[in-house]
């Protein structure tokens, strides 16, 4: 029976017994998004790095907000420029550039887009 149970992260521990279902380093009890695509960069609460609307998934609105950061230096009115670094600074250098766009592309790819 145990072999027929779901194992989201393929770590050979069925989800009902796994304290970190998506193997992102955030225990399920504290993980806001406990089924984040494997390998996705996350915030401390388990939310994907570029999840700007809080739905635990990367969608086109997140892409458009990245675009706004690249073009205008901010997510959109009235979000401050610091929000761009919070959500999209994949390489941690303090600015949003094409290296960060590569990170966003990888995140979209791993989320099924």
Gaussian input, Z-matrix of N, CA and C with variables (Angstrom, degrees):
# hf/3-21g

backbone

0 1
 N
 C     1     B1
 C     2     B2     1     A1
 N     3     B3     2     A2     1     D1
 C     4     B4     3     A3     2     D2
 C     5     B5     4     A4     3     D3
 N     6     B6     5     A5     4     D4
 C     7     B7     6     A6     5     D5
 C     8     B8     7     A7     6     D6
 N     9     B9     8     A8     7     D7
 C    10    B10     9     A9     8     D8
 C    11    B11    10    A10     9     D9
 N    12    B12    11    A11    10    D10
 C    13    B13    12    A12    11    D11
 C    14    B14    13    A13    12    D12
 N    15    B15    14    A14    13    D13
 C    16    B16    15    A15    14    D14
 C    17    B17    16    A16    15    D15
 N    18    B18    17    A17    16    D16
 C    19    B19    18    A18    17    D17
 C    20    B20    19    A19    18    D18
 N    21    B21    20    A20    19    D19
 C    22    B22    21    A21    20    D20
 C    23    B23    22    A22    21    D21
 N    24    B24    23    A23    22    D22
 C    25    B25    24    A24    23    D23
 C    26    B26    25    A25    24    D24
 N    27    B27    26    A26    25    D25
 C    28    B28    27    A27    26    D26
 C    29    B29    28    A28    27    D27
 N    30    B30    29    A29    28    D28
 C    31    B31    30    A30    29    D29
 C    32    B32    31    A31    30    D30
 N    33    B33    32    A32    31    D31
 C    34    B34    33    A33    32    D32
 C    35    B35    34    A34    33    D33
 N    36    B36    35    A35    34    D34
 C    37    B37    36    A36    35    D35
 C    38    B38    37    A37    36    D36
 N    39    B39    38    A38    37    D37
 C    40    B40    39    A39    38    D38
 C    41    B41    40    A40    39    D39
 N    42    B42    41    A41    40    D40
 C    43    B43    42    A42    41    D41
 C    44    B44    43    A43    42    D42
 N    45    B45    44    A44    43    D43
 C    46    B46    45    A45    44    D44
 C    47    B47    46    A46    45    D45
 N    48    B48    47    A47    46    D46
 C    49    B49    48    A48    47    D47
 C    50    B50    49    A49    48    D48
 N    51    B51    50    A50    49    D49
 C    52    B52    51    A51    50    D50
 C    53    B53    52    A52    51    D51
 N    54    B54    53    A53    52    D52
 C    55    B55    54    A54    53    D53
 C    56    B56    55    A55    54    D54
 N    57    B57    56    A56    55    D55
 C    58    B58    57    A57    56    D56
 C    59    B59    58    A58    57    D57
 N    60    B60    59    A59    58    D58
 C    61    B61    60    A60    59    D59
 C    62    B62    61    A61    60    D60
 N    63    B63    62    A62    61    D61
 C    64    B64    63    A63    62    D62
 C    65    B65    64    A64    63    D63
 N    66    B66    65    A65    64    D64
 C    67    B67    66    A66    65    D65
 C    68    B68    67    A67    66    D66
 N    69    B69    68    A68    67    D67
 C    70    B70    69    A69    68    D68
 C    71    B71    70    A70    69    D69
 N    72    B72    71    A71    70    D70
 C    73    B73    72    A72    71    D71
 C    74    B74    73    A73    72    D72
 N    75    B75    74    A74    73    D73
 C    76    B76    75    A75    74    D74
 C    77    B77    76    A76    75    D75
 N    78    B78    77    A77    76    D76
 C    79    B79    78    A78    77    D77
 C    80    B80    79    A79    78    D78
 N    81    B81    80    A80    79    D79
 C    82    B82    81    A81    80    D80
 C    83    B83    82    A82    81    D81
 N    84    B84    83    A83    82    D82
 C    85    B85    84    A84    83    D83
 C    86    B86    85    A85    84    D84
 N    87    B87    86    A86    85    D85
 C    88    B88    87    A87    86    D86
 C    89    B89    88    A88    87    D87
 N    90    B90    89    A89    88    D88
 C    91    B91    90    A90    89    D89
 C    92    B92    91    A91    90    D90
 N    93    B93    92    A92    91    D91
 C    94    B94    93    A93    92    D92
 C    95    B95    94    A94    93    D93
 N    96    B96    95    A95    94    D94
 C    97    B97    96    A96    95    D95
 C    98    B98    97    A97    96    D96
 N    99    B99    98    A98    97    D97
 C   100   B100    99    A99    98    D98
 C   101   B101   100   A100    99    D99
 N   102   B102   101   A101   100   D100
 C   103   B103   102   A102   101   D101
 C   104   B104   103   A103   102   D102
 N   105   B105   104   A104   103   D103
 C   106   B106   105   A105   104   D104
 C   107   B107   106   A106   105   D105
 N   108   B108   107   A107   106   D106
 C   109   B109   108   A108   107   D107
 C   110   B110   109   A109   108   D108
 N   111   B111   110   A110   109   D109
 C   112   B112   111   A111   110   D110
 C   113   B113   112   A112   111   D111
 N   114   B114   113   A113   112   D112
 C   115   B115   114   A114   113   D113
 C   116   B116   115   A115   114   D114
 N   117   B117   116   A116   115   D115
 C   118   B118   117   A117   116   D116
 C   119   B119   118   A118   117   D117
 N   120   B120   119   A119   118   D118
 C   121   B121   120   A120   119   D119
 C   122   B122   121   A121   120   D120
 N   123   B123   122   A122   121   D121
 C   124   B124   123   A123   122   D122
 C   125   B125   124   A124   123   D123
 N   126   B126   125   A125   124   D124
 C   127   B127   126   A126   125   D125
 C   128   B128   127   A127   126   D126
 N   129   B129   128   A128   127   D127
 C   130   B130   129   A129   128   D128
 C   131   B131   130   A130   129   D129
 N   132   B132   131   A131   130   D130
 C   133   B133   132   A132   131   D131
 C   134   B134   133   A133   132   D132
 N   135   B135   134   A134   133   D133
 C   136   B136   135   A135   134   D134
 C   137   B137   136   A136   135   D135
 N   138   B138   137   A137   136   D136
 C   139   B139   138   A138   137   D137
 C   140   B140   139   A139   138   D138
 N   141   B141   140   A140   139   D139
 C   142   B142   141   A141   140   D140
 C   143   B143   142   A142   141   D141
 N   144   B144   143   A143   142   D142
 C   145   B145   144   A144   143   D143
 C   146   B146   145   A145   144   D144
 N   147   B147   146   A146   145   D145
 C   148   B148   147   A147   146   D146
 C   149   B149   148   A148   147   D147
 N   150   B150   149   A149   148   D148
 C   151   B151   150   A150   149   D149
 C   152   B152   151   A151   150   D150
 N   153   B153   152   A152   151   D151
 C   154   B154   153   A153   152   D152
 C   155   B155   154   A154   153   D153
 N   156   B156   155   A155   154   D154
 C   157   B157   156   A156   155   D155
 C   158   B158   157   A157   156   D156
 N   159   B159   158   A158   157   D157
 C   160   B160   159   A159   158   D158
 C   161   B161   160   A160   159   D159
 N   162   B162   161   A161   160   D160
 C   163   B163   162   A162   161   D161
 C   164   B164   163   A163   162   D162
 N   165   B165   164   A164   163   D163
 C   166   B166   165   A165   164   D164
 C   167   B167   166   A166   165   D165
 N   168   B168   167   A167   166   D166
 C   169   B169   168   A168   167   D167
 C   170   B170   169   A169   168   D168
 N   171   B171   170   A170   169   D169
 C   172   B172   171   A171   170   D170
 C   173   B173   172   A172   171   D171
 N   174   B174   173   A173   172   D172
 C   175   B175   174   A174   173   D173
 C   176   B176   175   A175   174   D174
 N   177   B177   176   A176   175   D175
 C   178   B178   177   A177   176   D176
 C   179   B179   178   A178   177   D177
 N   180   B180   179   A179   178   D178
 C   181   B181   180   A180   179   D179
 C   182   B182   181   A181   180   D180
 N   183   B183   182   A182   181   D181
 C   184   B184   183   A183   182   D182
 C   185   B185   184   A184   183   D183
 N   186   B186   185   A185   184   D184
 C   187   B187   186   A186   185   D185
 C   188   B188   187   A187   186   D186
 N   189   B189   188   A188   187   D187
 C   190   B190   189   A189   188   D188
 C   191   B191   190   A190   189   D189
 N   192   B192   191   A191   190   D190
 C   193   B193   192   A192   191   D191
 C   194   B194   193   A193   192   D192
 N   195   B195   194   A194   193   D193
 C   196   B196   195   A195   194   D194
 C   197   B197   196   A196   195   D195
 N   198   B198   197   A197   196   D196
 C   199   B199   198   A198   197   D197
 C   200   B200   199   A199   198   D198
 N   201   B201   200   A200   199   D199
 C   202   B202   201   A201   200   D200
 C   203   B203   202   A202   201   D201
 N   204   B204   203   A203   202   D202
 C   205   B205   204   A204   203   D203
 C   206   B206   205   A205   204   D204
 N   207   B207   206   A206   205   D205
 C   208   B208   207   A207   206   D206
 C   209   B209   208   A208   207   D207
 N   210   B210   209   A209   208   D208
 C   211   B211   210   A210   209   D209
 C   212   B212   211   A211   210   D210
 N   213   B213   212   A212   211   D211
 C   214   B214   213   A213   212   D212
 C   215   B215   214   A214   213   D213
 N   216   B216   215   A215   214   D214
 C   217   B217   216   A216   215   D215
 C   218   B218   217   A217   216   D216
 N   219   B219   218   A218   217   D217
 C   220   B220   219   A219   218   D218
 C   221   B221   220   A220   219   D219
 N   222   B222   221   A221   220   D220
 C   223   B223   222   A222   221   D221
 C   224   B224   223   A223   222   D222
 N   225   B225   224   A224   223   D223
 C   226   B226   225   A225   224   D224
 C   227   B227   226   A226   225   D225
 N   228   B228   227   A227   226   D226
 C   229   B229   228   A228   227   D227
 C   230   B230   229   A229   228   D228
 N   231   B231   230   A230   229   D229
 C   232   B232   231   A231   230   D230
 C   233   B233   232   A232   231   D231
 N   234   B234   233   A233   232   D232
 C   235   B235   234   A234   233   D233
 C   236   B236   235   A235   234   D234
 N   237   B237   236   A236   235   D235
 C   238   B238   237   A237   236   D236
 C   239   B239   238   A238   237   D237
 N   240   B240   239   A239   238   D238
 C   241   B241   240   A240   239   D239
 C   242   B242   241   A241   240   D240
 N   243   B243   242   A242   241   D241
 C   244   B244   243   A243   242   D242
 C   245   B245   244   A244   243   D243
 N   246   B246   245   A245   244   D244
 C   247   B247   246   A246   245   D245
 C   248   B248   247   A247   246   D246
 N   249   B249   248   A248   247   D247
 C   250   B250   249   A249   248   D248
 C   251   B251   250   A250   249   D249
 N   252   B252   251   A251   250   D250
 C   253   B253   252   A252   251   D251
 C   254   B254   253   A253   252   D252
 N   255   B255   254   A254   253   D253
 C   256   B256   255   A255   254   D254
 C   257   B257   256   A256   255   D255
 N   258   B258   257   A257   256   D256
 C   259   B259   258   A258   257   D257
 C   260   B260   259   A259   258   D258
 N   261   B261   260   A260   259   D259
 C   262   B262   261   A261   260   D260
 C   263   B263   262   A262   261   D261
 N   264   B264   263   A263   262   D262
 C   265   B265   264   A264   263   D263
 C   266   B266   265   A265   264   D264
 N   267   B267   266   A266   265   D265
 C   268   B268   267   A267   266   D266
 C   269   B269   268   A268   267   D267
 N   270   B270   269   A269   268   D268
 C   271   B271   270   A270   269   D269
 C   272   B272   271   A271   270   D270
 N   273   B273   272   A272   271   D271
 C   274   B274   273   A273   272   D272
 C   275   B275   274   A274   273   D273
 N   276   B276   275   A275   274   D274
 C   277   B277   276   A276   275   D275
 C   278   B278   277   A277   276   D276
 N   279   B279   278   A278   277   D277
 C   280   B280   279   A279   278   D278
 C   281   B281   280   A280   279   D279
 N   282   B282   281   A281   280   D280
 C   283   B283   282   A282   281   D281
 C   284   B284   283   A283   282   D282
 N   285   B285   284   A284   283   D283
 C   286   B286   285   A285   284   D284
 C   287   B287   286   A286   285   D285
 N   288   B288   287   A287   286   D286
 C   289   B289   288   A288   287   D287
 C   290   B290   289   A289   288   D288
 N   291   B291   290   A290   289   D289
 C   292   B292   291   A291   290   D290
 C   293   B293   292   A292   291   D291
 N   294   B294   293   A293   292   D292
 C   295   B295   294   A294   293   D293
 C   296   B296   295   A295   294   D294
 N   297   B297   296   A296   295   D295
 C   298   B298   297   A297   296   D296
 C   299   B299   298   A298   297   D297
 N   300   B300   299   A299   298   D298
 C   301   B301   300   A300   299   D299
 C   302   B302   301   A301   300   D300
 N   303   B303   302   A302   301   D301
 C   304   B304   303   A303   302   D302
 C   305   B305   304   A304   303   D303
 N   306   B306   305   A305   304   D304
 C   307   B307   306   A306   305   D305
 C   308   B308   307   A307   306   D306
 N   309   B309   308   A308   307   D307
 C   310   B310   309   A309   308   D308
 C   311   B311   310   A310   309   D309
 N   312   B312   311   A311   310   D310
 C   313   B313   312   A312   311   D311
 C   314   B314   313   A313   312   D312
 N   315   B315   314   A314   313   D313
 C   316   B316   315   A315   314   D314
 C   317   B317   316   A316   315   D315
 N   318   B318   317   A317   316   D316
 C   319   B319   318   A318   317   D317
 C   320   B320   319   A319   318   D318
 N   321   B321   320   A320   319   D319
 C   322   B322   321   A321   320   D320
 C   323   B323   322   A322   321   D321
 N   324   B324   323   A323   322   D322
 C   325   B325   324   A324   323   D323
 C   326   B326   325   A325   324   D324
 N   327   B327   326   A326   325   D325
 C   328   B328   327   A327   326   D326
 C   329   B329   328   A328   327   D327
 N   330   B330   329   A329   328   D328
 C   331   B331   330   A330   329   D329
 C   332   B332   331   A331   330   D330
 N   333   B333   332   A332   331   D331
 C   334   B334   333   A333   332   D332
 C   335   B335   334   A334   333   D333
 N   336   B336   335   A335   334   D334
 C   337   B337   336   A336   335   D335
 C   338   B338   337   A337   336   D336

   B1=1.4527
   B2=1.5197
   B3=1.3191
   B4=1.4524
   B5=1.5214
   B6=1.3134
   B7=1.4539
   B8=1.5107
   B9=1.3334
   B10=1.4594
   B11=1.5245
   B12=1.3085
   B13=1.4530
   B14=1.5320
   B15=1.3417
   B16=1.4700
   B17=1.5313
   B18=1.3287
   B19=1.4602
   B20=1.5199
   B21=1.3322
   B22=1.4628
   B23=1.5228
   B24=1.3224
   B25=1.4632
   B26=1.5258
   B27=1.3224
   B28=1.4705
   B29=1.5315
   B30=1.3386
   B31=1.4591
   B32=1.5219
   B33=1.3246
   B34=1.4606
   B35=1.5235
   B36=1.3440
   B37=1.4562
   B38=1.5271
   B39=1.3271
   B40=1.4610
   B41=1.5193
   B42=1.3162
   B43=1.4613
   B44=1.5215
   B45=1.3182
   B46=1.4697
   B47=1.5264
   B48=1.3270
   B49=1.4673
   B50=1.5282
   B51=1.3132
   B52=1.4617
   B53=1.5240
   B54=1.3101
   B55=1.4731
   B56=1.5272
   B57=1.3393
   B58=1.4655
   B59=1.5311
   B60=1.3171
   B61=1.4617
   B62=1.5255
   B63=1.3314
   B64=1.4663
   B65=1.5317
   B66=1.3370
   B67=1.4573
   B68=1.5397
   B69=1.3425
   B70=1.4680
   B71=1.5256
   B72=1.3286
   B73=1.4553
   B74=1.5163
   B75=1.3367
   B76=1.4637
   B77=1.5245
   B78=1.3219
   B79=1.4623
   B80=1.5219
   B81=1.3140
   B82=1.4686
   B83=1.5204
   B84=1.3258
   B85=1.4661
   B86=1.5307
   B87=1.3335
   B88=1.4647
   B89=1.5288
   B90=1.3279
   B91=1.4687
   B92=1.5267
   B93=1.3279
   B94=1.4635
   B95=1.5289
   B96=1.3245
   B97=1.4731
   B98=1.5184
   B99=1.3228
   B100=1.4644
   B101=1.5289
   B102=1.3266
   B103=1.4633
   B104=1.5337
   B105=1.3361
   B106=1.4590
   B107=1.5192
   B108=1.3300
   B109=1.4665
   B110=1.5185
   B111=1.3128
   B112=1.4583
   B113=1.5282
   B114=1.3225
   B115=1.4508
   B116=1.5195
   B117=1.3347
   B118=1.4630
   B119=1.5247
   B120=1.3278
   B121=1.4580
   B122=1.5245
   B123=1.3236
   B124=1.4661
   B125=1.5167
   B126=1.3418
   B127=1.4580
   B128=1.5295
   B129=1.3056
   B130=1.4679
   B131=1.5247
   B132=1.3458
   B133=1.4641
   B134=1.5281
   B135=1.3426
   B136=1.4597
   B137=1.5164
   B138=1.3275
   B139=1.4677
   B140=1.5265
   B141=1.3526
   B142=1.4696
   B143=1.5233
   B144=1.3208
   B145=1.4584
   B146=1.5255
   B147=1.3079
   B148=1.4678
   B149=1.5239
   B150=1.3063
   B151=1.4703
   B152=1.5270
   B153=1.3280
   B154=1.4621
   B155=1.5172
   B156=1.3293
   B157=1.4624
   B158=1.5265
   B159=1.3168
   B160=1.4622
   B161=1.5094
   B162=1.3361
   B163=1.4638
   B164=1.5265
   B165=1.3269
   B166=1.4678
   B167=1.5226
   B168=1.3006
   B169=1.4537
   B170=1.5259
   B171=1.3098
   B172=1.4629
   B173=1.5139
   B174=1.3260
   B175=1.4608
   B176=1.5266
   B177=1.3179
   B178=1.4639
   B179=1.5232
   B180=1.3242
   B181=1.4678
   B182=1.5295
   B183=1.3385
   B184=1.4622
   B185=1.5313
   B186=1.3244
   B187=1.4649
   B188=1.5277
   B189=1.3430
   B190=1.4674
   B191=1.5208
   B192=1.3153
   B193=1.4638
   B194=1.5293
   B195=1.3394
   B196=1.4577
   B197=1.5248
   B198=1.3118
   B199=1.4639
   B200=1.5282
   B201=1.3343
   B202=1.4654
   B203=1.5272
   B204=1.3157
   B205=1.4621
   B206=1.5217
   B207=1.3104
   B208=1.4707
   B209=1.5266
   B210=1.3239
   B211=1.4605
   B212=1.5276
   B213=1.3352
   B214=1.4620
   B215=1.5274
   B216=1.3270
   B217=1.4636
   B218=1.5121
   B219=1.3376
   B220=1.4715
   B221=1.5125
   B222=1.3496
   B223=1.4650
   B224=1.5206
   B225=1.2767
   B226=1.4565
   B227=1.5047
   B228=1.3037
   B229=1.4584
   B230=1.5175
   B231=1.3170
   B232=1.4524
   B233=1.5289
   B234=1.3204
   B235=1.4666
   B236=1.5318
   B237=1.3246
   B238=1.4697
   B239=1.5258
   B240=1.3069
   B241=1.4643
   B242=1.5291
   B243=1.3341
   B244=1.4652
   B245=1.5282
   B246=1.3245
   B247=1.4626
   B248=1.5243
   B249=1.3217
   B250=1.4687
   B251=1.5206
   B252=1.3203
   B253=1.4642
   B254=1.5193
   B255=1.3151
   B256=1.4502
   B257=1.5271
   B258=1.3239
   B259=1.4618
   B260=1.5267
   B261=1.3160
   B262=1.4615
   B263=1.5209
   B264=1.2999
   B265=1.4624
   B266=1.5297
   B267=1.3169
   B268=1.4617
   B269=1.5208
   B270=1.3319
   B271=1.4599
   B272=1.5272
   B273=1.3341
   B274=1.4571
   B275=1.5141
   B276=1.3428
   B277=1.4630
   B278=1.5288
   B279=1.3248
   B280=1.4585
   B281=1.5131
   B282=1.3366
   B283=1.4651
   B284=1.5299
   B285=1.3162
   B286=1.4601
   B287=1.5275
   B288=1.3266
   B289=1.4562
   B290=1.5318
   B291=1.3119
   B292=1.4632
   B293=1.5246
   B294=1.3259
   B295=1.4761
   B296=1.5210
   B297=1.3184
   B298=1.4613
   B299=1.5231
   B300=1.3326
   B301=1.4662
   B302=1.5225
   B303=1.3319
   B304=1.4689
   B305=1.5319
   B306=1.3263
   B307=1.4658
   B308=1.5151
   B309=1.3300
   B310=1.4633
   B311=1.5263
   B312=1.3269
   B313=1.4669
   B314=1.5273
   B315=1.3205
   B316=1.4620
   B317=1.5192
   B318=1.3231
   B319=1.4728
   B320=1.5220
   B321=1.3341
   B322=1.4672
   B323=1.5280
   B324=1.3106
   B325=1.4680
   B326=1.5260
   B327=1.3234
   B328=1.4677
   B329=1.5219
   B330=1.3415
   B331=1.4736
   B332=1.5229
   B333=1.3299
   B334=1.4563
   B335=1.5111
   B336=1.3191
   B337=1.4650
   B338=1.4943
   A1=112.70
   A2=118.06
   A3=120.75
   A4=111.64
   A5=117.74
   A6=120.72
   A7=112.33
   A8=117.94
   A9=121.94
   A10=112.31
   A11=117.58
   A12=122.23
   A13=109.67
   A14=117.72
   A15=119.94
   A16=112.48
   A17=114.98
   A18=123.14
   A19=106.91
   A20=116.79
   A21=123.51
   A22=113.55
   A23=117.32
   A24=120.29
   A25=113.71
   A26=117.46
   A27=123.33
   A28=112.59
   A29=116.05
   A30=119.96
   A31=112.23
   A32=116.28
   A33=124.49
   A34=112.83
   A35=116.90
   A36=121.59
   A37=106.20
   A38=116.77
   A39=119.55
   A40=110.16
   A41=115.73
   A42=121.67
   A43=113.61
   A44=118.17
   A45=119.15
   A46=112.31
   A47=117.39
   A48=121.57
   A49=112.63
   A50=117.51
   A51=122.75
   A52=110.07
   A53=117.88
   A54=121.37
   A55=112.13
   A56=117.65
   A57=122.81
   A58=107.92
   A59=116.06
   A60=122.64
   A61=112.47
   A62=117.62
   A63=119.34
   A64=113.26
   A65=117.01
   A66=123.26
   A67=112.56
   A68=115.66
   A69=119.66
   A70=112.72
   A71=116.76
   A72=120.39
   A73=114.43
   A74=117.50
   A75=122.05
   A76=107.36
   A77=116.68
   A78=119.87
   A79=110.84
   A80=116.01
   A81=121.89
   A82=112.92
   A83=117.64
   A84=120.91
   A85=111.85
   A86=117.51
   A87=121.53
   A88=112.39
   A89=116.82
   A90=121.89
   A91=110.45
   A92=116.50
   A93=121.82
   A94=110.22
   A95=116.27
   A96=122.64
   A97=107.81
   A98=117.43
   A99=119.96
   A100=114.89
   A101=117.88
   A102=120.33
   A103=110.70
   A104=114.79
   A105=121.16
   A106=108.76
   A107=116.33
   A108=120.07
   A109=109.97
   A110=115.36
   A111=121.02
   A112=110.88
   A113=115.75
   A114=121.92
   A115=114.99
   A116=118.04
   A117=121.62
   A118=110.32
   A119=117.40
   A120=120.69
   A121=108.84
   A122=116.30
   A123=120.97
   A124=111.57
   A125=114.54
   A126=122.48
   A127=107.62
   A128=117.32
   A129=122.18
   A130=112.85
   A131=117.94
   A132=120.49
   A133=112.94
   A134=117.43
   A135=121.17
   A136=114.85
   A137=117.20
   A138=121.33
   A139=109.21
   A140=118.61
   A141=120.21
   A142=111.46
   A143=116.78
   A144=122.41
   A145=112.55
   A146=119.48
   A147=122.29
   A148=114.53
   A149=117.74
   A150=121.58
   A151=109.48
   A152=116.60
   A153=121.38
   A154=114.01
   A155=117.50
   A156=119.09
   A157=113.08
   A158=117.56
   A159=121.27
   A160=116.12
   A161=118.55
   A162=120.00
   A163=112.94
   A164=117.52
   A165=123.96
   A166=113.75
   A167=117.42
   A168=121.43
   A169=108.17
   A170=116.28
   A171=119.75
   A172=108.19
   A173=115.19
   A174=121.69
   A175=108.43
   A176=116.22
   A177=120.09
   A178=113.63
   A179=118.51
   A180=119.64
   A181=109.93
   A182=117.57
   A183=120.66
   A184=110.17
   A185=116.64
   A186=119.96
   A187=110.42
   A188=117.22
   A189=120.28
   A190=111.42
   A191=116.77
   A192=119.08
   A193=110.33
   A194=116.93
   A195=119.18
   A196=109.74
   A197=116.05
   A198=121.11
   A199=110.25
   A200=117.08
   A201=120.48
   A202=110.93
   A203=116.73
   A204=119.79
   A205=111.08
   A206=117.01
   A207=120.73
   A208=111.09
   A209=116.98
   A210=121.52
   A211=112.30
   A212=116.59
   A213=121.38
   A214=114.49
   A215=117.30
   A216=120.16
   A217=114.09
   A218=117.06
   A219=120.73
   A220=110.02
   A221=116.63
   A222=122.02
   A223=111.40
   A224=116.54
   A225=124.11
   A226=107.67
   A227=116.99
   A228=120.57
   A229=109.27
   A230=122.02
   A231=129.26
   A232=113.26
   A233=118.38
   A234=120.70
   A235=111.41
   A236=117.13
   A237=120.00
   A238=111.27
   A239=115.78
   A240=121.64
   A241=111.63
   A242=117.64
   A243=120.44
   A244=111.48
   A245=116.79
   A246=120.17
   A247=111.13
   A248=117.02
   A249=120.09
   A250=110.57
   A251=116.80
   A252=119.88
   A253=110.80
   A254=117.46
   A255=121.63
   A256=111.48
   A257=116.84
   A258=120.79
   A259=114.98
   A260=118.72
   A261=118.85
   A262=116.67
   A263=119.93
   A264=120.81
   A265=109.47
   A266=116.58
   A267=122.44
   A268=112.86
   A269=117.80
   A270=119.55
   A271=112.91
   A272=117.53
   A273=121.77
   A274=115.75
   A275=117.51
   A276=119.29
   A277=113.46
   A278=118.15
   A279=121.52
   A280=115.53
   A281=117.66
   A282=119.13
   A283=109.47
   A284=115.46
   A285=121.80
   A286=107.79
   A287=116.41
   A288=120.82
   A289=110.06
   A290=116.75
   A291=120.60
   A292=113.06
   A293=118.52
   A294=119.56
   A295=109.85
   A296=117.02
   A297=120.58
   A298=110.81
   A299=116.65
   A300=119.58
   A301=110.38
   A302=117.25
   A303=120.54
   A304=110.03
   A305=117.27
   A306=120.78
   A307=111.91
   A308=115.92
   A309=120.28
   A310=110.26
   A311=117.60
   A312=120.56
   A313=110.65
   A314=117.56
   A315=120.68
   A316=110.95
   A317=116.75
   A318=120.15
   A319=110.51
   A320=117.41
   A321=120.90
   A322=109.60
   A323=116.93
   A324=121.02
   A325=110.35
   A326=117.76
   A327=120.37
   A328=111.98
   A329=117.13
   A330=118.91
   A331=112.03
   A332=117.40
   A333=120.18
   A334=114.44
   A335=118.76
   A336=121.02
   A337=110.43
   D1=-38.41
   D2=-178.44
   D3=-62.03
   D4=-32.44
   D5=-179.46
   D6=-68.46
   D7=-18.96
   D8=-179.39
   D9=-92.58
   D10=-2.46
   D11=-179.83
   D12=-82.47
   D13=148.82
   D14=179.28
   D15=-66.20
   D16=144.71
   D17=176.35
   D18=-136.85
   D19=84.61
   D20=-172.76
   D21=-52.13
   D22=-45.77
   D23=-175.41
   D24=-96.14
   D25=6.48
   D26=176.66
   D27=54.53
   D28=39.67
   D29=179.65
   D30=-99.51
   D31=14.40
   D32=179.54
   D33=66.26
   D34=19.80
   D35=172.15
   D36=-123.35
   D37=117.83
   D38=-176.91
   D39=-61.91
   D40=149.30
   D41=-171.71
   D42=-55.80
   D43=-38.03
   D44=-177.50
   D45=-66.18
   D46=-18.47
   D47=178.79
   D48=-109.01
   D49=-3.36
   D50=-173.94
   D51=-91.22
   D52=122.05
   D53=-178.40
   D54=-78.38
   D55=-10.43
   D56=176.67
   D57=-140.49
   D58=82.29
   D59=-171.56
   D60=-55.42
   D61=-41.02
   D62=-175.67
   D63=-98.97
   D64=6.36
   D65=174.31
   D66=54.32
   D67=40.58
   D68=-179.80
   D69=-101.02
   D70=3.42
   D71=179.11
   D72=90.63
   D73=-2.37
   D74=177.06
   D75=-110.79
   D76=119.73
   D77=-178.84
   D78=-62.56
   D79=146.99
   D80=-175.71
   D81=-50.76
   D82=-39.41
   D83=-177.36
   D84=-60.44
   D85=-29.30
   D86=-179.06
   D87=-107.15
   D88=-4.35
   D89=-173.61
   D90=-86.16
   D91=112.01
   D92=179.61
   D93=-65.53
   D94=-34.39
   D95=-179.36
   D96=-123.57
   D97=84.00
   D98=-171.29
   D99=-79.82
   D100=4.91
   D101=174.99
   D102=-131.29
   D103=46.61
   D104=176.94
   D105=-68.72
   D106=140.72
   D107=179.01
   D108=-53.57
   D109=138.50
   D110=-176.92
   D111=-59.82
   D112=135.62
   D113=178.13
   D114=86.47
   D115=-2.02
   D116=-179.86
   D117=-75.53
   D118=134.35
   D119=174.19
   D120=-67.91
   D121=140.63
   D122=-173.94
   D123=-131.21
   D124=163.21
   D125=168.59
   D126=-82.92
   D127=171.86
   D128=-177.37
   D129=-59.46
   D130=-24.26
   D131=-179.15
   D132=-90.62
   D133=3.13
   D134=178.04
   D135=94.46
   D136=-2.63
   D137=179.96
   D138=-77.99
   D139=138.12
   D140=177.48
   D141=-54.84
   D142=142.79
   D143=-175.06
   D144=-50.56
   D145=-46.45
   D146=-174.97
   D147=-94.83
   D148=16.32
   D149=179.34
   D150=-79.31
   D151=84.46
   D152=-174.76
   D153=-77.69
   D154=-20.50
   D155=-178.05
   D156=-104.94
   D157=3.66
   D158=172.85
   D159=73.30
   D160=24.07
   D161=-178.57
   D162=-98.28
   D163=8.03
   D164=178.76
   D165=67.88
   D166=16.85
   D167=179.78
   D168=-145.21
   D169=152.54
   D170=175.60
   D171=-91.85
   D172=123.91
   D173=-177.52
   D174=-130.18
   D175=177.04
   D176=-174.85
   D177=-60.47
   D178=-30.77
   D179=177.68
   D180=-61.46
   D181=-33.88
   D182=177.60
   D183=-67.67
   D184=-40.13
   D185=176.47
   D186=-61.33
   D187=-46.14
   D188=-178.21
   D189=-64.35
   D190=-33.45
   D191=177.14
   D192=-70.18
   D193=-36.18
   D194=173.67
   D195=-61.03
   D196=-44.91
   D197=178.56
   D198=-56.99
   D199=-44.76
   D200=177.87
   D201=-59.77
   D202=-38.22
   D203=177.99
   D204=-64.54
   D205=-41.17
   D206=179.76
   D207=-67.49
   D208=-42.50
   D209=-174.12
   D210=-84.11
   D211=-45.76
   D212=-172.43
   D213=-108.39
   D214=-9.60
   D215=-178.50
   D216=77.91
   D217=11.94
   D218=177.39
   D219=-154.39
   D220=156.70
   D221=-179.38
   D222=-60.91
   D223=-35.59
   D224=-175.11
   D225=152.28
   D226=167.81
   D227=-177.80
   D228=-71.41
   D229=134.87
   D230=-0.19
   D231=-100.64
   D232=17.93
   D233=-176.34
   D234=-59.39
   D235=134.23
   D236=179.97
   D237=-73.35
   D238=162.58
   D239=179.29
   D240=-60.89
   D241=-28.18
   D242=179.65
   D243=-60.70
   D244=-27.75
   D245=178.81
   D246=-62.45
   D247=-32.78
   D248=177.32
   D249=-60.62
   D250=-45.36
   D251=179.87
   D252=-67.29
   D253=-38.09
   D254=-179.81
   D255=-60.24
   D256=-44.56
   D257=-174.74
   D258=-92.81
   D259=-25.33
   D260=-168.27
   D261=-128.17
   D262=1.35
   D263=-178.33
   D264=-83.01
   D265=76.26
   D266=-176.33
   D267=-64.27
   D268=-33.89
   D269=-177.15
   D270=-96.05
   D271=-1.41
   D272=173.78
   D273=69.23
   D274=22.88
   D275=-178.05
   D276=-93.38
   D277=2.44
   D278=175.48
   D279=89.59
   D280=-2.69
   D281=176.22
   D282=-137.29
   D283=163.24
   D284=-177.11
   D285=-103.55
   D286=121.53
   D287=-176.28
   D288=-147.31
   D289=-167.75
   D290=-176.27
   D291=-66.41
   D292=-28.06
   D293=174.73
   D294=-63.35
   D295=-37.70
   D296=177.44
   D297=-70.22
   D298=-34.25
   D299=175.97
   D300=-62.08
   D301=-37.49
   D302=176.23
   D303=-62.42
   D304=-39.79
   D305=176.17
   D306=-62.66
   D307=-41.89
   D308=177.92
   D309=-63.97
   D310=-42.34
   D311=178.48
   D312=-59.98
   D313=-44.17
   D314=178.76
   D315=-63.03
   D316=-39.06
   D317=179.54
   D318=-65.94
   D319=-41.46
   D320=177.14
   D321=-63.07
   D322=-43.16
   D323=-179.32
   D324=-60.69
   D325=-43.69
   D326=-177.97
   D327=-73.49
   D328=-19.66
   D329=178.97
   D330=-90.04
   D331=1.30
   D332=174.68
   D333=102.47
   D334=0.54
   D335=-179.89
   D336=-79.92

